[in-house]
């Protein structure tokens, strides 16, 4: 309605003629093209980010509407620092991040090296390796819950047939085993993604470098450490940063696989935030915790950036 | 290199086989499970190839459960979000790839920040905002955030593709009297088709698989997507693994087909989006 009113006025008609007639300056055209993108980002991303910051300084409880929205300063942050459950879940997230990213990287590099050595059928194997990444983490969590099932799960059955165990292991019933099971599922989901980024990096390394290394009498291992790893540095950094940021906010996979249990053994920080927000309806405290998650993520990103910059 | 010595070939073949088994075995087990009857599921010893393959679980997915509705919701939400996101992102990417304007760097950094923000951080304000707009449990309420959070990756991929299109083509069109918008539509868009498909597939996969936003912004079956539907599913008695694995298989098939069709483009997009972003 408003747009139509503008069109009817002389200025609106002139503006539209200029747009259709191509009489805009580059800056004006850019503004026009970026406008829809800007509107979406401003409304559904930038505003929520600042709103989360603002909410983190208030009390907001959906189950106690009479309390209102009082400003409490940094009191929520003080509460978080004294909250043993918050620290526990931060610990789970840090362990989860270190273990899964290290496993994904090691396995991903191995997969990339294997595919890179292939002569025929590379496309098919690459497609197979791509599939785990395409499965929704929440569905992968369901799937792995079934694979790790104590009575009818395939993992227990295979271990039994191989003679490794004499009785059923209750994987998701003990804190250490459940944590292990979740990291296995997470590694399966993202190792192939790492592999594909690293593979693209490997394919960019000129063959001559390996030839001259072997002429110089370098062993394959020496060629790997002297040629492959340094030239792969960018791909390694990118894949590590992306996977680390992903692992720090892990929620879907533990939600579906263990719901954070047994007890809170696999309760990641994101899952803890989710529970505080939507189960205890403590929106203010949830916002505070989620701001802390951003700070942790920024600290990791900053550290990676420093390591990358210092070697240049 | 590896082709010369027989031993090296055998080792490589074994390694390749283990990559394929590691990637596919969990799927295969899931599909096998979905074809078993409830009785065979808990038989001891565990059977692998189903003894009496049956499609009963697939029938149950649609007849006794709302999974058909969830799949339909996922299709509608994902296709609309992907189309809208591609349209908006291609306009922005054209500006980033071709035009000089003030604030370009600031906007790119802004996109990077949005791409980095954990969804759990914005989910509460998003919930309040969408509730305020009266869009809880609606397609639009899901599509708007999905478009927003897919924009950065789509813009990064499309900008990289647009840059590869030779400037001369466009300049020739401009000299021939085309307007810039016309040039974008007639010259750039057709040449950018591979880029649009790449970005489209990646946005499709992210949106189809998204969980947290869909979980938070839906409380009824009206707009609930398949990921949430499966995650929240609880059987009446024992956990109904037959139906769950059938639903997981059905929810994964569209993505698998898409990926197999566009494999090369997807890998290009993953690396372009990752390295240039």
Boltz contact constraints between the chains, C-beta under 6 A:
constraints:
  - contact:
      token1: [A, 22]
      token2: [B, 179]
      max_distance: 6.0
  - contact:
      token1: [A, 22]
      token2: [B, 180]
      max_distance: 6.0
  - contact:
      token1: [A, 26]
      token2: [B, 99]
      max_distance: 6.0
  - contact:
      token1: [A, 26]
      token2: [B, 100]
      max_distance: 6.0
  - contact:
      token1: [A, 27]
      token2: [B, 101]
      max_distance: 6.0
  - contact:
      token1: [A, 29]
      token2: [B, 180]
      max_distance: 6.0
  - contact:
      token1: [A, 30]
      token2: [B, 95]
      max_distance: 6.0
  - contact:
      token1: [A, 30]
      token2: [B, 99]
      max_distance: 6.0
  - contact:
      token1: [A, 30]
      token2: [B, 101]
      max_distance: 6.0
  - contact:
      token1: [A, 33]
      token2: [B, 91]
      max_distance: 6.0
  - contact:
      token1: [A, 33]
      token2: [B, 95]
      max_distance: 6.0
  - contact:
      token1: [A, 34]
      token2: [B, 92]
      max_distance: 6.0
  - contact:
      token1: [A, 34]
      token2: [B, 95]
      max_distance: 6.0
  - contact:
      token1: [A, 36]
      token2: [B, 88]
      max_distance: 6.0
  - contact:
      token1: [A, 37]
      token2: [B, 88]
      max_distance: 6.0
  - contact:
      token1: [A, 37]
      token2: [B, 92]
      max_distance: 6.0
  - contact:
      token1: [A, 37]
      token2: [B, 151]
      max_distance: 6.0
  - contact:
      token1: [A, 40]
      token2: [B, 147]
      max_distance: 6.0
  - contact:
      token1: [A, 40]
      token2: [B, 148]
      max_distance: 6.0
  - contact:
      token1: [A, 44]
      token2: [B, 144]
      max_distance: 6.0
  - contact:
      token1: [A, 44]
      token2: [B, 145]
      max_distance: 6.0
  - contact:
      token1: [A, 44]
      token2: [B, 148]
      max_distance: 6.0
  - contact:
      token1: [A, 45]
      token2: [B, 114]
      max_distance: 6.0
  - contact:
      token1: [A, 45]
      token2: [B, 148]
      max_distance: 6.0
  - contact:
      token1: [A, 48]
      token2: [B, 122]
      max_distance: 6.0
  - contact:
      token1: [A, 48]
      token2: [B, 125]
      max_distance: 6.0
  - contact:
      token1: [A, 48]
      token2: [B, 126]
      max_distance: 6.0
  - contact:
      token1: [A, 51]
      token2: [B, 125]
      max_distance: 6.0
  - contact:
      token1: [A, 52]
      token2: [B, 121]
      max_distance: 6.0
  - contact:
      token1: [A, 52]
      token2: [B, 125]
      max_distance: 6.0
  - contact:
      token1: [A, 111]
      token2: [B, 19]
      max_distance: 6.0
  - contact:
      token1: [A, 114]
      token2: [B, 15]
      max_distance: 6.0
  - contact:
      token1: [A, 114]
      token2: [B, 16]
      max_distance: 6.0
  - contact:
      token1: [A, 114]
      token2: [B, 19]
      max_distance: 6.0
  - contact:
      token1: [A, 117]
      token2: [B, 2]
      max_distance: 6.0
  - contact:
      token1: [A, 117]
      token2: [B, 12]
      max_distance: 6.0
  - contact:
      token1: [A, 119]
      token2: [B, 3]
      max_distance: 6.0
  - contact:
      token1: [A, 125]
      token2: [B, 16]
      max_distance: 6.0
  - contact:
      token1: [A, 127]
      token2: [B, 260]
      max_distance: 6.0
  - contact:
      token1: [A, 127]
      token2: [B, 263]
      max_distance: 6.0
  - contact:
      token1: [A, 128]
      token2: [B, 20]
      max_distance: 6.0
  - contact:
      token1: [A, 128]
      token2: [B, 23]
      max_distance: 6.0
  - contact:
      token1: [A, 128]
      token2: [B, 24]
      max_distance: 6.0
  - contact:
      token1: [A, 129]
      token2: [B, 23]
      max_distance: 6.0
  - contact:
      token1: [A, 130]
      token2: [B, 259]
      max_distance: 6.0
  - contact:
      token1: [A, 131]
      token2: [B, 23]
      max_distance: 6.0
  - contact:
      token1: [A, 132]
      token2: [B, 23]
      max_distance: 6.0
  - contact:
      token1: [A, 134]
      token2: [B, 205]
      max_distance: 6.0
  - contact:
      token1: [A, 134]
      token2: [B, 255]
      max_distance: 6.0
  - contact:
      token1: [A, 134]
      token2: [B, 259]
      max_distance: 6.0
  - contact:
      token1: [A, 135]
      token2: [B, 252]
      max_distance: 6.0
  - contact:
      token1: [A, 136]
      token2: [B, 209]
      max_distance: 6.0
  - contact:
      token1: [A, 136]
      token2: [B, 227]
      max_distance: 6.0
  - contact:
      token1: [A, 138]
      token2: [B, 211]
      max_distance: 6.0
  - contact:
      token1: [A, 138]
      token2: [B, 227]
      max_distance: 6.0
  - contact:
      token1: [A, 138]
      token2: [B, 231]
      max_distance: 6.0
  - contact:
      token1: [A, 139]
      token2: [B, 248]
      max_distance: 6.0
  - contact:
      token1: [A, 142]
      token2: [B, 248]
      max_distance: 6.0
  - contact:
      token1: [A, 143]
      token2: [B, 26]
      max_distance: 6.0
  - contact:
      token1: [A, 143]
      token2: [B, 30]
      max_distance: 6.0
  - contact:
      token1: [A, 143]
      token2: [B, 248]
      max_distance: 6.0
  - contact:
      token1: [A, 146]
      token2: [B, 241]
      max_distance: 6.0
  - contact:
      token1: [A, 152]
      token2: [B, 41]
      max_distance: 6.0
  - contact:
      token1: [A, 152]
      token2: [B, 42]
      max_distance: 6.0
  - contact:
      token1: [A, 152]
      token2: [B, 46]
      max_distance: 6.0
  - contact:
      token1: [A, 154]
      token2: [B, 29]
      max_distance: 6.0
  - contact:
      token1: [A, 157]
      token2: [B, 46]
      max_distance: 6.0
  - contact:
      token1: [A, 196]
      token2: [B, 267]
      max_distance: 6.0
  - contact:
      token1: [A, 196]
      token2: [B, 270]
      max_distance: 6.0
  - contact:
      token1: [A, 197]
      token2: [B, 271]
      max_distance: 6.0
  - contact:
      token1: [A, 197]
      token2: [B, 274]
      max_distance: 6.0
  - contact:
      token1: [A, 200]
      token2: [B, 271]
      max_distance: 6.0
  - contact:
      token1: [A, 238]
      token2: [B, 274]
      max_distance: 6.0
  - contact:
      token1: [A, 238]
      token2: [B, 275]
      max_distance: 6.0
  - contact:
      token1: [A, 249]
      token2: [B, 118]
      max_distance: 6.0
  - contact:
      token1: [A, 249]
      token2: [B, 120]
      max_distance: 6.0
  - contact:
      token1: [A, 252]
      token2: [B, 211]
      max_distance: 6.0
  - contact:
      token1: [A, 256]
      token2: [B, 231]
      max_distance: 6.0
  - contact:
      token1: [A, 270]
      token2: [B, 120]
      max_distance: 6.0
  - contact:
      token1: [A, 273]
      token2: [B, 120]
      max_distance: 6.0
  - contact:
      token1: [A, 277]
      token2: [B, 124]
      max_distance: 6.0
  - contact:
      token1: [A, 283]
      token2: [B, 124]
      max_distance: 6.0
  - contact:
      token1: [A, 286]
      token2: [B, 124]
      max_distance: 6.0
  - contact:
      token1: [A, 287]
      token2: [B, 124]
      max_distance: 6.0
  - contact:
      token1: [A, 290]
      token2: [B, 120]
      max_distance: 6.0
  - contact:
      token1: [A, 290]
      token2: [B, 121]
      max_distance: 6.0
  - contact:
      token1: [A, 293]
      token2: [B, 118]
      max_distance: 6.0
  - contact:
      token1: [A, 294]
      token2: [B, 121]
      max_distance: 6.0
